[in-house]
């Protein structure tokens, strides 16, 4: 059981890395990173298309990584 969980953890970690690398950058530089985060939180326009799909998949993969890590460390 622990071997299966560790294998899923490795596959999920690789998928998370790929999903993050596939996403396009919002803007360059530190000022763009700060204002981009605020614009994303308070902006009225939602992301559409492939960016929305990649964002949702990244969130799901991150949560799954978190759950698998704690299950391997504490439960199994």
Buried (B, 14 or more C-beta within 10 A) or exposed (E): EEEEBEEBBEEBBEBBEEBEEEEEEBEEEEEEEEEBEEBEEEEEEEBEEEBEEBBEBBEBBBEBBEEBBEBBEEEE
